[in-house]
Amino acid sequence: MKTIYAMCDVFKAMRNFEKTFEKTYQITLNEAMILCALKEASEKVTATHLSKQTELSPSHTSKMLRILEEKGLIVRSLGSKDRRQMYFQLTPTGNQRVTELTFDKIKIPKLLRPLFK
């Protein structure tokens, strides 16, 4: 039972952190992971690549990409060799948003602080 209560505390701390993160940056943690993966990429990348890099399911990655595109943080383009292939990259606004992602603006729950040292 102790383990289950400990896990509940971790989930509560994560939920609180996610709420604060989303309120501060107007994006979710999953969206932020995709933006960071795009920032680290040296060129345009596919949804499959992003799904593998972030370990999000392909369907969830697709949903996050659609939301980020609607927010104007990423753009998609067709492949030049295979027009069925979609590639994604940050917009200037998306690039700026990634640069702004610092944890000094967010209070980290006590339980999670050891992860940020």
N, CA, C and O of each residue as an XYZ file, in Angstrom:
468
protein
N       0.818     -1.199      0.000
C       0.000      0.000      0.000
C       0.860      1.262      0.000
O       0.487      2.269     -0.601
N       2.007      1.208      0.671
C       2.888      2.364      0.748
C       3.310      2.823     -0.643
O       3.369      4.020     -0.922
N       3.602      1.865     -1.506
C       4.031      2.167     -2.871
C       2.931      2.881     -3.645
O       3.198      3.828     -4.385
N       1.708      2.429     -3.474
C       0.586      3.045     -4.191
C       0.381      4.486     -3.728
O       0.143      5.375     -4.546
N       0.472      4.715     -2.429
C       0.332      6.083     -1.924
C       1.467      6.972     -2.428
O       1.251      8.138     -2.760
N       2.665      6.420     -2.482
C       3.808      7.186     -2.995
C       3.583      7.547     -4.459
O       3.866      8.674     -4.868
N       3.085      6.617     -5.243
C       2.811      6.886     -6.662
C       1.706      7.933     -6.807
O       1.776      8.784     -7.693
N       0.707      7.879     -5.965
C      -0.358      8.895     -5.994
C       0.230     10.282     -5.741
O      -0.151     11.255     -6.392
N       1.167     10.362     -4.784
C       1.815     11.644     -4.498
C       2.611     12.147     -5.697
O       2.617     13.345     -5.982
N       3.283     11.236     -6.399
C       4.045     11.610     -7.594
C       3.096     12.126     -8.675
O       3.372     13.149     -9.303
N       1.988     11.432     -8.895
C       1.029     11.863     -9.909
C       0.424     13.227     -9.566
O       0.233     14.062    -10.450
N       0.125     13.448     -8.290
C      -0.409     14.756     -7.880
C       0.616     15.856     -8.147
O       0.278     16.922     -8.661
N       1.861     15.586     -7.795
C       2.914     16.578     -8.016
C       3.067     16.870     -9.508
O       3.223     18.028     -9.898
N       3.024     15.844    -10.335
C       3.131     16.037    -11.785
C       1.941     16.825    -12.328
O       2.113     17.713    -13.163
N       0.750     16.509    -11.862
C      -0.438     17.244    -12.307
C      -0.322     18.727    -11.960
O      -0.632     19.594    -12.777
N       0.127     19.004    -10.738
C       0.295     20.404    -10.327
C       1.357     21.097    -11.175
O       1.182     22.240    -11.597
N       2.452     20.396    -11.417
C       3.509     20.966    -12.238
C       3.000     21.228    -13.659
O       3.256     22.292    -14.224
N       2.281     20.261    -14.236
C       1.751     20.426    -15.598
C       0.787     21.595    -15.691
O       0.823     22.349    -16.664
N      -0.074     21.757    -14.694
C      -1.021     22.879    -14.692
C      -0.276     24.213    -14.679
O      -0.605     25.128    -15.435
N       0.724     24.308    -13.815
C       1.503     25.538    -13.726
C       2.269     25.792    -15.017
O       2.324     26.922    -15.502
N       2.856     24.739    -15.570
C       3.611     24.850    -16.819
C       2.713     25.350    -17.943
O       3.082     26.269    -18.674
N       1.534     24.745    -18.082
C       0.609     25.131    -19.149
C       0.093     26.558    -18.954
O      -0.058     27.300    -19.924
N      -0.173     26.934    -17.729
C      -0.642     28.292    -17.456
C       0.446     29.319    -17.785
O       0.148     30.400    -18.292
N       1.694     28.985    -17.498
C       2.811     29.894    -17.723
C       3.154     30.039    -19.199
O       3.390     31.149    -19.676
N       3.185     28.912    -19.931
C       3.668     28.928    -21.317
C       2.592     28.718    -22.390
O       2.894     28.777    -23.582
N       1.362     28.477    -21.989
C       0.252     28.237    -22.920
C       0.496     27.028    -23.835
O      -0.039     26.964    -24.941
N       1.300     26.082    -23.368
C       1.485     24.807    -24.060
C       1.588     23.711    -23.004
O       1.958     23.970    -21.859
N       1.259     22.491    -23.402
C       1.361     21.356    -22.488
C       2.792     20.822    -22.479
O       3.613     21.205    -23.313
N       3.077     19.944    -21.538
C       4.406     19.315    -21.501
C       4.660     18.492    -22.758
O       5.775     18.496    -23.279
N       3.654     17.792    -23.250
C       3.824     17.004    -24.483
C       4.123     17.904    -25.678
O       4.967     17.581    -26.514
N       3.429     19.026    -25.752
C       3.710     19.977    -26.829
C       5.131     20.516    -26.694
O       5.838     20.675    -27.689
N       5.546     20.796    -25.454
C       6.898     21.301    -25.213
C       7.947     20.272    -25.621
O       8.986     20.632    -26.175
N       7.684     18.999    -25.353
C       8.639     17.952    -25.752
C       8.821     17.936    -27.266
O       9.939     17.786    -27.759
N       7.733     18.089    -27.993
C       7.827     18.096    -29.458
C       8.578     19.339    -29.933
O       9.422     19.252    -30.825
N       8.273     20.486    -29.344
C       8.999     21.706    -29.725
C      10.496     21.567    -29.458
O      11.315     21.973    -30.282
N      10.851     20.998    -28.317
C      12.267     20.804    -27.988
C      12.928     19.821    -28.952
O      14.075     20.023    -29.352
N      12.218     18.767    -29.324
C      12.760     17.797    -30.289
C      12.988     18.468    -31.640
O      13.988     18.197    -32.303
N      12.077     19.335    -32.050
C      12.248     20.067    -33.309
C      13.411     21.048    -33.211
O      14.150     21.233    -34.178
N      13.577     21.669    -32.062
C      14.685     22.612    -31.862
C      16.031     21.890    -31.971
O      16.987     22.436    -32.522
N      16.107     20.675    -31.450
C      17.345     19.901    -31.475
C      17.645     19.315    -32.853
O      18.794     18.993    -33.155
N      16.624     19.178    -33.680
C      16.812     18.590    -35.011
C      17.585     19.552    -35.900
O      17.380     20.764    -35.841
N      18.456     19.018    -36.708
C      19.254     19.864    -37.600
C      18.513     20.186    -38.893
O      18.939     21.044    -39.666
N      17.402     19.490    -39.122
C      16.607     19.738    -40.329
C      15.145     19.401    -40.053
O      14.794     19.019    -38.937
N      14.306     19.538    -41.051
C      12.906     19.163    -40.916
C      12.825     17.686    -40.556
O      13.648     16.888    -41.003
N      11.834     17.324    -39.748
C      11.692     15.927    -39.337
C      10.261     15.452    -39.546
O       9.331     16.251    -39.664
N      10.110     14.145    -39.588
C       8.801     13.531    -39.790
C       8.102     13.308    -38.457
O       8.724     13.355    -37.396
N       6.809     13.067    -38.530
C       6.025     12.749    -37.337
C       6.529     11.445    -36.712
O       6.558     11.318    -35.488
N       6.919     10.493    -37.530
C       7.447      9.222    -37.028
C       8.702      9.455    -36.198
O       8.859      8.883    -35.119
N       9.591     10.295    -36.708
C      10.816     10.623    -35.974
C      10.477     11.264    -34.628
O      11.058     10.900    -33.605
N       9.549     12.208    -34.621
C       9.159     12.884    -33.387
C       8.499     11.925    -32.403
O       8.727     12.008    -31.197
N       7.689     11.022    -32.920
C       7.033     10.029    -32.076
C       8.061      9.150    -31.373
O       7.946      8.878    -30.178
N       9.057      8.714    -32.117
C      10.106      7.874    -31.528
C      10.952      8.662    -30.534
O      11.293      8.154    -29.466
N      11.285      9.880    -30.877
C      12.147     10.688    -30.021
C      11.469     11.052    -28.703
O      12.115     11.062    -27.656
N      10.185     11.348    -28.747
C       9.458     11.756    -27.546
C       8.800     10.580    -26.826
O       8.345     10.717    -25.690
N       8.754      9.439    -27.482
C       8.096      8.234    -26.967
C       6.595      8.442    -26.756
O       5.981      7.813    -25.894
N       6.018      9.337    -27.562
C       4.567      9.494    -27.596
C       4.028      8.564    -28.678
O       4.732      8.267    -29.644
N       2.806      8.109    -28.531
C       2.224      7.262    -29.562
C       2.088      8.056    -30.856
O       1.976      9.281    -30.818
N       2.097      7.373    -32.001
C       1.926      8.084    -33.273
C       0.649      8.925    -33.317
O       0.663     10.046    -33.826
N      -0.450      8.394    -32.790
C      -1.701      9.157    -32.831
C      -1.636     10.387    -31.928
O      -2.152     11.447    -32.282
N      -1.006     10.247    -30.770
C      -0.887     11.397    -29.867
C       0.071     12.438    -30.457
O      -0.162     13.641    -30.340
N       1.142     11.969    -31.087
C       2.080     12.881    -31.746
C       1.360     13.664    -32.828
O       1.541     14.876    -32.951
N       0.554     12.980    -33.602
C      -0.205     13.633    -34.670
C      -1.124     14.715    -34.101
O      -1.227     15.808    -34.657
N      -1.778     14.406    -33.006
C      -2.667     15.379    -32.354
C      -1.866     16.591    -31.873
O      -2.282     17.731    -32.080
N      -0.720     16.349    -31.232
C       0.115     17.446    -30.737
C       0.615     18.314    -31.898
O       0.656     19.539    -31.787
N       0.990     17.680    -33.001
C       1.464     18.434    -34.168
C       0.363     19.329    -34.725
O       0.615     20.472    -35.106
N      -0.847     18.806    -34.770
C      -1.975     19.604    -35.266
C      -2.205     20.816    -34.363
O      -2.415     21.926    -34.852
N      -2.166     20.604    -33.045
C      -2.381     21.694    -32.094
C      -1.273     22.733    -32.208
O      -1.542     23.934    -32.218
N      -0.031     22.274    -32.295
C       1.105     23.206    -32.404
C       1.039     24.004    -33.709
O       1.406     25.178    -33.752
N       0.569     23.352    -34.759
C       0.412     24.048    -36.035
C      -0.681     25.118    -35.919
O      -0.517     26.230    -36.421
N      -1.789     24.784    -35.260
C      -2.871     25.750    -35.055
C      -2.416     26.945    -34.222
O      -2.897     28.061    -34.416
N      -1.489     26.709    -33.297
C      -0.961     27.776    -32.454
C       0.111     28.596    -33.176
O       0.595     29.594    -32.642
N       0.480     28.177    -34.383
C       1.474     28.910    -35.160
C       2.905     28.678    -34.713
O       3.787     29.485    -35.008
N       3.148     27.564    -33.990
C       4.486     27.288    -33.466
C       5.304     26.373    -34.376
O       6.529     26.322    -34.271
N       4.626     25.653    -35.266
C       5.317     24.792    -36.233
C       4.640     24.922    -37.594
O       3.504     25.386    -37.699
N       5.356     24.505    -38.625
C       4.781     24.423    -39.971
C       5.104     23.050    -40.530
O       6.103     22.424    -40.174
N       4.239     22.609    -41.404
C       4.464     21.339    -42.092
C       4.722     21.623    -43.558
O       4.241     22.611    -44.114
N       5.487     20.742    -44.166
C       5.739     20.868    -45.600
C       5.787     19.473    -46.204
O       6.093     18.492    -45.525
N       5.481     19.408    -47.485
C       5.529     18.139    -48.205
C       6.967     17.801    -48.567
O       7.782     18.687    -48.822
N       7.262     16.513    -48.584
C       8.583     16.076    -49.010
C       8.807     16.381    -50.473
O       7.867     16.329    -51.267
N      10.027     16.696    -50.843
C      10.315     17.018    -52.239
C      10.408     15.751    -53.092
O      10.051     15.777    -54.270
N      10.875     14.660    -52.521
C      10.981     13.403    -53.272
C       9.704     12.588    -53.193
O       9.253     12.025    -54.190
N       9.127     12.528    -52.010
C       7.882     11.784    -51.800
C       6.847     12.765    -51.274
O       6.884     13.140    -50.102
N       5.931     13.181    -52.126
C       4.944     14.202    -51.779
C       3.943     13.720    -50.715
O       3.174     14.519    -50.181
N       3.955     12.424    -50.410
C       3.070     11.913    -49.365
C       3.675     12.134    -47.973
O       2.961     12.117    -46.970
N       4.975     12.338    -47.921
C       5.683     12.499    -46.648
C       5.577     13.935    -46.137
O       5.804     14.885    -46.885
N       5.231     14.086    -44.864
C       5.135     15.403    -44.239
C       6.353     15.631    -43.357
O       6.813     14.722    -42.665
N       6.867     16.848    -43.388
C       7.988     17.248    -42.553
C       7.576     18.446    -41.705
O       6.760     19.267    -42.124
N       8.142     18.533    -40.526
C       7.772     19.585    -39.586
C       9.003     20.355    -39.139
O      10.098     19.806    -39.026
N       8.794     21.650    -38.886
C       9.860     22.471    -38.340
C       9.246     23.618    -37.560
O       8.068     23.937    -37.728
N      10.049     24.233    -36.709
C       9.591     25.352    -35.896
C       9.394     26.600    -36.744
O      10.122     26.832    -37.709
N       8.415     27.389    -36.378
C       8.274     28.729    -36.934
C       9.161     29.649    -36.080
O       9.635     29.222    -35.027
N       9.394     30.879    -36.499
C      10.136     31.811    -35.628
C       9.478     31.956    -34.250
O      10.170     32.045    -33.237
N       8.148     31.979    -34.216
C       7.426     32.062    -32.941
C       7.668     30.812    -32.103
O       7.875     30.906    -30.893
N       7.644     29.645    -32.738
C       7.912     28.392    -32.038
C       9.327     28.344    -31.496
O       9.562     27.875    -30.382
N      10.259     28.827    -32.283
C      11.660     28.865    -31.859
C      11.816     29.767    -30.624
O      12.534     29.433    -29.682
N      11.141     30.894    -30.649
C      11.186     31.819    -29.511
C      10.556     31.173    -28.281
O      11.077     31.309    -27.174
N       9.432     30.468    -28.470
C       8.748     29.830    -27.337
C       9.660     28.799    -26.678
O       9.707     28.717    -25.451
N      10.380     28.016    -27.468
C      11.295     27.016    -26.904
C      12.378     27.709    -26.083
O      12.745     27.240    -25.006
N      12.876     28.806    -26.586
C      13.929     29.550    -25.885
C      13.429     30.065    -24.534
O      14.207     30.184    -23.588
N      12.143     30.369    -24.445
C      11.555     30.891    -23.210
C      11.295     29.821    -22.152
O      11.030     30.152    -20.996
N      11.365     28.550    -22.527
C      11.029     27.466    -21.605
C      12.120     27.281    -20.553
O      13.059     26.508    -20.742
N      11.978     27.996    -19.457
C      12.903     27.851    -18.344
C      12.090     27.531    -17.095
O      10.967     28.008    -16.929
N      12.660     26.738    -16.243
C      11.923     26.325    -15.048
C      12.034     27.327    -13.906
O      11.419     27.132    -12.858
N      12.808     28.393    -14.089
C      12.891     29.388    -13.019
C      11.603     30.204    -12.911
O      11.413     30.929    -11.935
N      10.720     30.095    -13.901
C       9.442     30.801    -13.868
C       8.355     29.971    -13.185
O       7.255     30.465    -12.935
N       8.669     28.706    -12.884
C       7.667     27.784    -12.359
C       8.139     27.217    -11.024
O       9.297     26.830    -10.872
N       7.233     27.175    -10.072
C       7.559     26.548     -8.791
C       7.490     25.030     -8.980
O       6.453     24.478     -9.345
N       8.609     24.381     -8.723
C       8.680     22.929     -8.848
C       8.169     22.314     -7.548
O       8.649     22.671     -6.473
N       7.200     21.392     -7.626
C       6.737     20.733     -6.400
C       7.912     20.062     -5.672
O       8.806     19.497     -6.302
N       7.892     20.134     -4.360
C       8.980     19.622     -3.524
C       9.358     18.183     -3.888
O      10.542     17.854     -3.953
N       8.388     17.350     -4.118
C       8.635     15.943     -4.440
C       9.437     15.777     -5.733
O      10.187     14.811     -5.874
N       9.284     16.716     -6.681
C       9.955     16.602     -7.979
C      11.294     17.347     -8.040
O      12.060     17.152     -8.983
N      11.581     18.178     -7.068
C      12.818     18.989     -7.113
C      14.092     18.185     -7.326
O      14.959     18.638     -8.073
N      14.253     17.014     -6.711
C      15.489     16.249     -6.949
C      15.721     15.908     -8.428
O      16.861     15.686     -8.837
N      14.672     15.866     -9.212
C      14.804     15.554    -10.648
C      15.389     16.710    -11.446
O      15.865     16.510    -12.564
N      15.360     17.914    -10.891
C      15.797     19.105    -11.612
C      17.160     19.615    -11.172
O      17.563     20.717    -11.545
N      17.861     18.830    -10.391
C      19.196     19.251     -9.919
C      20.266     18.736    -10.821
O      21.448     18.988    -10.584
